[in-house]
């Protein structure tokens, strides 16, 4: 997508929605506005960008990228795990089964990397050799591929709190899941990661790490919810340049929100204190990377819809009888 189109959309980003639905419970997460009506959840993916457990800014077309990229992956992985999707009535909207979220994120990591204080590399570089119950050998380098992908759970903090990386034993000890459920969902997460890795590799992309979220529907069935293999939930690198950059100790070419996190980290911001203002040029580049991620990973062009998304979403929801 050309830079001018992205720049013009800076004034028209979808920052927040406020739809009036009958008998509706509204919940706004860091990125998604949720409208819960009976056994359905209408999820509007906005253009808000979240990192360090706070909302940083907005990025043009980001919500559309996330929603449609998740649609791509949910469709590809139905044979591995049931998911909550009912239909996609708008580029920014998913209508889903209303599930009760399991308060644990299943983070799967294939490489030793990251810049945040919760990352595996942050811990390892400061001398820790155990991470979320996994023993790590000495002598590993930043961005090195792990011997095999590992599941590193994270607790889901209440709004305004911070997620916490923990071991599987700690998840069970806290009563967040029982052992059988945890083991089953961990196995499913590794299968999802393996499939995602294979599909991404076909398009010259490395799926470095990601998170999966699960919930229980009204019948108690555990299913995949939220989003999947998006630039928000995942880290992507280019496959063809990985080894050369790794051997030289250089930063990998990335196409995910790590770009903004890295920019903030370079300004000395790691989630505490006053956040520096993010310039438009950084937002434009980040938006371009989101769009590139969609197109590289899915192998399809993003049919971006410029303009004010609010009325378009309202009309599409009304057409389906949700408003």
Helices and strands as residue ranges (DSSP letters): H 3-9, G 10-12, E 25-28, E 32-37, E 40-45, E 48-51, E 54-58, H 62-76, E 85-90, E 93-97, E 100-112, H 120-125, E 130-131, E 134-135, E 144-155, E 164-165, H 168-173, H 179-202, E 205-216, E 222-225, E 234-238, H 242-248, H 258-266, H 280-298, H 309-319
